[in-house]
Structures are given as structure tokens and as C-alpha cells.
Amino acid sequence: MSEIIDYIIRFLLGDHISPNILNQVGYTSDPDEFHKFKLIILPSSFFNEEIFKTEQSLPNLPLCIWEETPILFGEARTEQIGETRILYADLIASTFFLITRYEELVRGKERDVHGRFPGKESLPYRAGFIDRPLVEEYGKLLRSQLRDVCCDIAEPPVQIKKIYLTHDLDQIAHFRNIRGMIGGFLRGIKRPKEGQKALKSFFGGLRYDPWYTFPFLYKLNNELIREIGNDRCEAIIFIRAGGGKRKEDKPFSNLLHPDYKNLIRYSKRKGILIALHSSYDAGLNPKLIIDEKKKLEHHTQIVTHYNRNHYLDSREPEDMQALIDAGITDDFTLGYADMAGFRLGTCRPVQWINLKTMKVTSLVLHSLAIMDGTLSDKRYMYMNAHDAYLYCEQLIKCVESYNGELVLLWHNTSVEKTTQSYHRKLYKDLIKHLQSK
């Protein structure tokens, strides 16, 4: 546990904090140890062997509030013993619970039809803080307490540290295969324009397909990159290289097809990073990720270290080990399909903690804050355009407040020109908003 506790204390205080200050914080209930530290975080019962990893260890609602911040474990009070400040709010256990997705392991039977843990079942949603990176609030409280006991600590800058503009290639085009073209042609009997589009796309080329919106997306992405710098903004396309046995992996991604080859060349030319979109099959059997990664690298001639699971189907926390075994260093899966917000309780990248081995690993998890379909889908948040923009703006402001990173996911199929969806305009508005950050 000492490795995990040290990591969490460093994470809470921030990378800008010196080791001398880190050594002023202790996590112990032993009074004989108190004098060694300026600040003690008193452990709750969370890590007790009798209840750890059982439902008895889950927080009780309503949560107690400390300075307007919900605390998952411990009490909302402090005590001074000599020169040492005692915090009864167990910020270590509360942070551990959030950044490890602990409840998803303990409540293993709580899954949707795709085997995913639903956002609306999560504690952050039920307790009303899914739209707040609570771990960052814990860090701010901890720094404030240390300042009170004579440690000089600065707050991180108010600025978005990094923006990831990401796109999942689930379907490259609407009418480029026989089935799609015939379907569009038949619908064209009642809607002539759709029939014309289907024929033009099928016979005329990929650039005429209504779902081939990458020029629109990449243009906006590169405008933002030029405005704020490529050190602060990165654009990524996640491409599927496997699957096909299940309907969720249809249509099959044929990387030998000229359309895929053209998109890969175009993405390279526009400076868009190509990464692995591991398949639905690989979500069920994570051992497949190694072969899918090799296949993508073979067809793109690019070594990739980034991944996002298809359907955001990171089903079990321990499945992350398969990503490490495949050579993945950064995963961008961690968002709820049904709720936008902060699934990991943080807006900063966090190292995955393996709950089976209780080790801090090298795999970096990036919390997916906003996905297009999450905002508009009737099954999920079902927001109108105005409310969706305001909600996105609120999440962006949170990330900015804590010098965090913002991960957006927009699909090429959601920004079709003639669609009734508001996502084309919303993406454009968000990029414009981010240019001032």
C-alpha cells in the first residue's frame, strides 16, 4: 500500500510540489507517528482487510461535506495536536475509490447490455458530482491545509494544460458498399436526394460520401492546434483493425480497401495521430488486442501506443493489463457512454492502479469528458443544442480551473452536413471557444 499512498499524495498535491513538502504529509492512525509530519490524513476503515473489496466498504449516501466538497470517507473536521494538523477527511481513500473505478470492481453485477458499468449507476452520478473533478478539489483542500501549517505551496496555473481532439472510426462511409448503396437507392424512391447521394458516393468516390467528414473535422482541429500550439493540443483518429464476429463490430474494417488507405494517407498528411480502436471482440477477449495493434501498425507503418476500446467497453478494471501486455502506454476509453463528465474523478491523466496486485502501473488513463452521442442520445443525456453547449462549457471551465486535460470524442458520422443532429455546429462552436483558452 505504501507505493499507492505515496502516488496518491503526489497526485493530489501536483507535479509542481517539491519532495520536501510531500514529506510533510503522513497517512497514519498511529499517534506516535504524528510528530513526524506537519499534516496527518487519518485513515478511515476503508482499507481494513475485513471489508476492503466488499460492498461494506462502499460510501454511504448522503456524503458528508467539507468546505462544499463531498467526502467519500472520514469526517469533515480537523484537529491540531501540537504542531501537527490532523485531517479526519480520508482524502487518500476517497481519491483511491475514484481513480481506480473501485466501485466497478465491487459492484461487478451492475452492467448494461454491453457489459459496461453505467454512468447513471455510479456514485459520482448518484451523489451529484459527475460534472466535478472531485479529486482536484481534494488536492486544492490539501494544499490549503498545508499552507495553514506554514508550507509555501502555489496553486497550478488556471489554464487547460492539454486538449485531445479525438475521433473513432466506426464507419468510414454510408454508401460505399453494395448494401449501403442499395439501401440509399431504395430510400431514394421517397427521398430523391438520398438516392442521388447514394449513387454519387458509390460511383463517384469516397469524398462524395456524406459520412466522409474528416476534411471538416481535421480543418477545425488544425485551426485549434495552430492557435494554442501542438504541445497543448493533439488530434487523434482511432481506427479499428480487428473484430467482425459480432454485429457491434460491423461493418468490418478492411484496411486493405482503397478508402481506408486514402484516409490513412490523408490523416498522416494532416498531422493527425493514428491510434488503435480495439474491437468489441477484444473487449470480450482482451488478448486479441496484441494482434489488432500489430495489424494496425502493419497497415499504417506507424507504431502506436494509444488505444480506445470500441463502444467504450472497458468492462473490468483488470482488463487494462492486456493493454500493457500489448505495448499500449495511454488509454482514452475511460468515459461513460451515458453520462458526460469525469469518470475517474479527475481531469488529469492518472496511472492505472491494478486492484488485483495493488500496484501502480505504467499505463496512463485519460478521462474522456465529452462524447457527441452522450449529449444527444435519447437513451443517455438527451440534451438540446443549447443545453449541450452550456454543459460542455461548464466541463471545460472545470478543466481550466485545475490545469487539467480535456478529451473530446466526435464521430465523423455525427457531423454530416444535412443531418438533423446539432453536433456539426456544436463541434465548431467548441473549437472556437477553446481557441481563447
C-alpha positions in Angstrom: 0.0 0.0 0.0 2.9 2.4 0.6 3.5 2.8 -3.1 -0.1 3.6 -3.8 -0.4 6.0 -0.8 2.8 7.9 -2.0 1.5 8.1 -5.5 -1.9 9.5 -4.4 -0.3 12.1 -2.2 1.9 13.2 -5.1 -1.1 13.2 -7.4 -3.2 15.3 -5.1 -0.6 17.9 -4.4 0.5 18.2 -8.0 3.7 17.8 -10.1 4.8 21.3 -9.1 5.2 20.4 -5.4 8.7 19.7 -4.1 9.7 16.4 -2.3 10.3 18.4 0.9 6.6 19.3 1.1 5.5 15.8 0.1 7.4 14.5 3.2 5.3 16.8 5.4 2.1 14.7 4.7 1.5 11.4 6.6 -1.3 8.8 6.3 -1.4 7.0 9.7 -3.6 6.5 12.7 -0.6 5.9 15.0 -0.3 8.8 17.4 3.4 8.0 17.9 4.0 8.9 14.2 2.1 12.2 14.3 5.1 14.4 15.3 7.0 13.4 12.1 4.6 15.3 9.9 3.0 18.8 9.6 -0.2 17.2 8.3 -1.8 13.9 9.0 -4.6 12.4 7.0 -6.3 10.0 9.3 -7.3 6.7 7.7 -10.9 5.6 7.7 -11.9 2.0 7.8 -11.9 1.7 4.0 -8.7 -0.2 3.7 -9.5 -2.6 6.6 -8.9 -6.2 5.4 -12.3 -7.3 6.8 -14.3 -5.1 4.4 -11.9 -4.0 1.6 -13.2 -5.0 -1.8 -16.6 -5.8 -0.4 -19.9 -3.8 -0.6 -19.4 -2.9 3.1 -16.6 -0.6 2.0 -18.8 1.5 -0.3 -19.6 5.1 0.8 -23.0 5.8 2.3 -25.2 8.4 0.9 -25.7 11.3 1.6 -22.0 12.0 1.7 -20.6 14.4 4.3 -19.5 17.8 3.0 -16.2 19.5 3.9 -16.0 23.1 2.7 -18.6 22.5 0.0 -16.7 19.4 -1.2 -18.2 15.9 -0.8 -16.0 13.5 1.1 -16.4 9.8 0.5 -14.8 8.5 3.6 -13.9 10.0 7.0 -15.3 13.1 8.8 -15.4 16.8 7.8 -13.2 18.1 10.6 -9.7 18.9 11.6 -7.7 18.9 14.9 -4.5 20.4 16.0 -2.1 18.3 18.1 1.0 20.3 18.9 2.5 21.4 15.6 0.6 18.8 13.6 -2.7 19.3 11.8 -5.0 16.2 11.8 -7.4 15.8 8.9 -10.3 13.4 9.6 -11.4 13.6 6.0 -9.8 10.5 4.4 -8.7 12.1 1.1 -6.5 9.1 0.3 -9.3 6.5 0.4 -11.7 8.9 -1.4 -9.2 9.5 -4.2 -8.3 5.8 -4.5 -12.0 5.0 -4.8 -12.4 7.4 -7.7 -9.2 7.0 -9.8 -9.3 3.2 -9.6 -13.0 2.8 -10.5 -13.2 0.8 -7.3 -17.0 0.5 -7.3 -17.0 -1.0 -10.7 -15.0 -4.0 -9.3 -17.1 -4.3 -6.1 -20.4 -3.9 -7.9 -19.4 -6.3 -10.7 -23.0 -7.4 -11.5 -24.1 -3.8 -12.4 -23.6 -3.8 -16.1 -25.5 -2.7 -19.2 -26.3 -4.8 -22.3 -22.7 -4.3 -23.5 -21.1 -5.3 -20.2 -20.2 -1.8 -19.3 -20.7 -0.1 -15.9 -23.5 2.5 -16.4 -22.6 6.1 -15.5 -26.1 6.6 -14.0 -25.3 3.8 -11.6 -22.0 5.3 -10.5 -21.5 7.1 -7.2 -20.4 10.3 -8.9 -23.8 10.5 -10.7 -25.9 9.3 -7.7 -24.2 11.8 -5.4 -24.4 14.6 -7.9 -20.8 15.3 -8.7 -20.2 13.6 -12.1 -19.6 17.0 -13.6 -17.0 17.9 -11.0 -13.4 16.5 -10.9 -13.6 15.9 -7.2 -10.1 14.7 -6.9 -8.8 18.1 -8.0 -11.0 19.6 -5.2 -9.3 17.3 -2.8 -5.9 18.5 -4.0 -6.9 22.1 -3.5 -8.1 21.4 0.0 -4.9 19.5 0.9 -2.7 22.4 -0.4 -4.8 24.9 1.6 -4.3 22.9 4.7 -0.6 22.7 4.2 -0.4 26.5 3.7 -2.2 26.9 7.0 0.7 24.9 8.7 3.4 27.1 7.2 4.2 25.3 3.9 4.5 27.6 0.9 2.5 26.0 -1.9 1.4 27.6 -5.1 -1.8 26.6 -6.9 -1.4 25.2 -10.5 -2.0 27.8 -13.3 -5.6 28.4 -14.4 -5.3 27.1 -18.0 -6.1 23.9 -19.9 -2.9 22.0 -19.9 -3.7 19.7 -22.8 -6.6 19.2 -25.3 -7.1 15.9 -27.1 -9.4 16.1 -30.1 -10.3 12.5 -30.9 -12.4 10.7 -33.5 -13.4 7.0 -33.5 -13.6 5.4 -37.0 -16.6 3.2 -36.5 -17.8 3.5 -40.1 -15.9 5.3 -42.8 -18.8 5.9 -45.2 -22.5 5.4 -45.6 -22.9 4.4 -49.2 -19.6 2.9 -50.3 -20.6 -0.7 -50.1 -23.3 -2.5 -52.1 -25.6 -2.9 -49.1 -25.4 0.8 -48.2 -25.8 1.9 -51.8 -28.9 -0.2 -52.4 -30.5 0.8 -49.2 -29.9 4.5 -50.0 -31.2 4.0 -53.6 -34.4 2.3 -52.3 -35.0 5.1 -49.8 -34.5 7.5 -52.6 -37.8 6.4 -54.1 -39.4 8.6 -51.3 -36.4 10.9 -50.7 -34.8 11.5 -54.1 -31.9 13.4 -52.7 -30.8 10.4 -50.6 -30.9 8.2 -53.7 -28.7 10.7 -55.6 -26.2 10.8 -52.7 -26.0 7.0 -52.6 -25.3 6.8 -56.3 -22.8 9.7 -56.3 -20.9 8.2 -53.3 -20.8 4.7 -54.6 -19.7 5.5 -58.2 -18.0 8.9 -57.6 -15.7 8.3 -54.8 -15.2 8.5 -51.0 -15.1 12.3 -50.9 -18.7 12.4 -52.0 -20.0 10.3 -49.2 -21.9 12.2 -46.5 -20.1 10.5 -43.7 -16.7 11.3 -45.0 -16.4 14.5 -42.9 -12.8 14.2 -42.0 -11.8 17.3 -44.0 -14.2 19.3 -41.9 -13.0 17.8 -38.6 -9.3 18.0 -39.4 -9.6 21.6 -40.6 -11.1 22.6 -37.3 -8.6 20.5 -35.3 -5.6 22.1 -37.1 -7.0 25.6 -36.6 -7.0 25.0 -32.8 -3.6 23.4 -32.9 -2.2 26.5 -34.7 -3.9 28.8 -32.2 -2.7 27.2 -29.0 0.3 25.1 -30.1 0.8 21.4 -30.8 2.3 21.0 -27.3 -1.1 21.8 -25.9 -3.4 20.2 -28.5 -3.2 16.8 -30.2 -5.7 15.3 -32.7 -6.1 11.5 -32.8 -8.1 9.2 -35.0 -8.8 5.7 -33.5 -9.0 3.0 -36.2 -10.4 -0.5 -35.8 -8.1 -3.2 -37.1 -10.0 -6.3 -35.8 -13.3 -7.7 -34.8 -16.2 -8.7 -37.1 -17.5 -11.8 -35.5 -20.2 -9.8 -33.6 -22.7 -7.3 -35.0 -21.2 -4.5 -32.9 -18.0 -4.8 -35.0 -19.9 -4.4 -38.2 -19.2 -3.1 -40.8 -15.8 -4.8 -40.9 -12.8 -2.5 -41.1 -11.0 -3.6 -44.2 -7.7 -1.8 -44.0 -6.7 -3.1 -47.5 -9.6 -1.2 -49.1 -8.6 1.9 -51.0 -11.0 4.0 -48.9 -9.1 3.1 -45.8 -5.7 3.6 -47.4 -6.8 7.0 -48.6 -8.0 8.0 -45.2 -4.8 6.8 -43.5 -2.7 8.8 -46.0 -4.9 11.9 -45.6 -4.6 11.6 -41.8 -0.8 11.4 -41.9 -0.7 14.4 -44.3 -2.8 16.5 -42.0 -0.7 15.6 -38.9 -3.5 13.5 -37.2 -2.1 10.8 -34.9 -3.4 7.3 -35.8 -4.2 5.0 -32.8 -5.8 1.7 -32.1 -9.6 1.4 -31.7 -9.6 -2.1 -30.2 -12.7 -4.0 -31.3 -15.8 -5.2 -29.5 -14.4 -8.7 -29.7 -11.2 -7.5 -28.0 -13.4 -6.0 -25.3 -14.7 -9.5 -24.6 -11.3 -11.2 -25.1 -8.6 -8.6 -24.3 -5.9 -11.0 -25.5 -6.9 -10.0 -29.1 -5.5 -6.5 -28.6 -1.9 -7.6 -29.3 -2.8 -8.9 -32.8 -5.1 -5.9 -33.6 -2.3 -3.5 -32.6 0.2 -5.3 -34.9 -2.3 -5.3 -37.7 -2.9 -1.6 -37.5 0.8 -0.9 -37.3 1.4 -3.1 -40.4 -1.1 -1.2 -42.5 -0.3 2.3 -41.3 3.5 1.8 -41.0 3.2 3.7 -37.7 4.0 2.3 -34.2 1.1 3.2 -31.9 0.9 3.4 -28.2 -2.6 4.9 -27.8 -5.9 2.9 -27.5 -9.6 3.4 -27.1 -12.0 0.4 -26.8 -14.9 0.2 -29.3 -18.2 1.0 -27.5 -16.1 2.4 -24.6 -16.3 -1.2 -23.4 -13.7 -1.2 -20.7 -15.7 -3.8 -18.8 -13.5 -4.8 -15.9 -10.7 -2.7 -14.4 -8.3 -5.6 -14.5 -8.6 -5.8 -18.3 -6.2 -2.9 -18.5 -3.3 -5.4 -18.1 -3.9 -6.6 -21.6 -3.2 -3.1 -22.9 0.1 -3.1 -21.1 1.0 -6.5 -22.5 0.3 -5.2 -26.0 2.6 -2.2 -25.6 -0.1 0.4 -25.1 1.1 3.3 -22.9 -2.0 5.5 -22.9 -5.7 4.6 -22.9 -8.5 7.0 -23.8 -11.5 4.7 -23.1 -12.5 6.0 -19.6 -15.7 7.9 -20.1 -19.3 6.7 -19.5 -21.3 6.2 -22.7 -24.5 7.5 -20.9 -23.0 10.5 -19.0 -20.5 13.2 -19.9 -18.2 14.2 -17.0 -15.3 12.8 -15.0 -15.5 9.0 -14.7 -12.1 8.9 -12.9 -13.0 11.8 -10.6 -10.1 13.8 -12.2 -9.3 15.9 -15.2 -5.6 14.9 -15.2 -4.0 11.8 -16.6 -3.6 9.1 -14.0 -1.6 5.9 -13.8 -3.7 2.8 -13.6 -3.6 1.1 -10.2 -4.1 -2.7 -10.6 -6.7 -3.6 -7.9 -5.7 -7.3 -8.1 -1.9 -6.8 -7.5 -2.3 -3.4 -5.7 0.5 -1.9 -7.8 0.8 1.4 -9.6 1.4 0.6 -13.3 2.9 2.5 -16.2 -0.4 2.6 -18.1 -1.7 6.2 -18.3 -5.5 6.7 -18.3 -7.0 9.8 -19.9 -10.6 10.6 -18.8 -13.0 11.1 -21.7 -15.0 14.1 -20.7 -17.4 14.7 -23.6 -18.6 12.4 -26.4 -21.1 13.7 -29.0 -23.7 10.9 -28.8 -23.7 11.0 -25.0 -25.2 14.5 -25.1 -27.9 13.9 -27.6 -28.9 10.3 -27.5 -32.4 9.6 -26.1 -31.0 6.7 -24.1 -28.5 9.0 -22.4 -28.5 12.7 -21.6 -30.9 13.7 -24.4 -29.9 17.4 -24.4 -30.9 20.0 -26.9 -28.2 22.1 -28.6 -28.3 25.0 -26.2 -28.1 22.9 -23.0 -25.4 20.7 -24.6 -23.2 23.7 -25.3 -23.7 25.1 -21.8 -22.9 21.7 -20.2 -19.7 21.4 -22.3 -18.7 24.9 -21.4 -19.1 24.0 -17.7 -16.9 21.0 -18.0 -14.3 23.0 -19.9 -14.3 25.6 -17.2 -13.6 22.9 -14.6 -10.7 21.5 -16.6 -9.3 25.0 -17.0 -9.6 25.7 -13.3 -7.4 22.8 -12.3 -4.8 22.9 -15.2 -6.2 19.6 -16.4 -6.6 18.0 -19.8 -9.7 17.9 -21.9 -10.6 14.9 -24.0 -13.3 15.3 -26.7 -14.7 12.5 -28.9 -16.6 13.4 -32.0 -17.5 10.8 -34.7 -17.4 11.5 -38.4 -21.0 10.2 -38.7 -22.4 12.8 -36.3 -21.2 15.9 -38.3 -22.9 15.1 -41.6 -23.9 18.3 -43.4 -27.6 17.6 -43.9 -28.2 15.7 -40.7 -30.7 16.9 -38.1 -28.0 16.5 -35.4 -26.6 19.6 -33.8 -23.1 18.1 -33.5 -21.6 19.7 -36.5 -22.3 23.2 -35.2 -21.6 22.2 -31.6 -18.1 21.0 -32.5 -17.4 24.1 -34.5 -18.6 26.3 -31.5 -16.5 24.3 -29.0 -13.3 24.7 -31.1 -13.9 28.4 -31.3 -14.5 28.6 -27.6 -11.2 26.6 -26.9 -9.2 28.9 -29.1 -9.4 31.5 -26.3 -8.1 29.1 -23.7 
